């Protein structure tokens, strides 16, 4: 949802293919339903605390830091707080507030959301991605963002 918001804010016409009947279902479960968004610390500390070797995250976190994430959500009207261990949560302690803010922004930006529509493959033309296949339909696109989610929620 954040990628769709960012693309739409950059002027792209965006279609979000959502496998579930509602977006953000897994997000609404995070942090025991409170949504631990980030840790309020500098990028080197984030990387140091990633199990294994977190160095691969360096470039991504330099481009979009925990501070950027917090600014993104406060910009959507979500008040945040920092708790023990510098964990960041919505003041409401309700992950649904995060999902609701994202859905509201998607709607305001005119993002088309296709529910119960799982992407089944990419369309490749002349060596570049030109869209996606989903539910027997072809969605053409100048660019495609693939966000698969995790396997912890089937």
Secondary structure, DSSP 8 states (H G I E B T S, - for coil): -HHHHHHHHTT---EEE-SSSSTTTTGGGGGGGT---EESS-HHHHHHTSSS-GGGGHHHHHHS-HHHHHHHHHHTT--EEEEGGGEEEETT--HHHHHHHHHHHHHHTT-EEETT--EEEEEEETTEEEEEEETTEEEE-S--------TT--
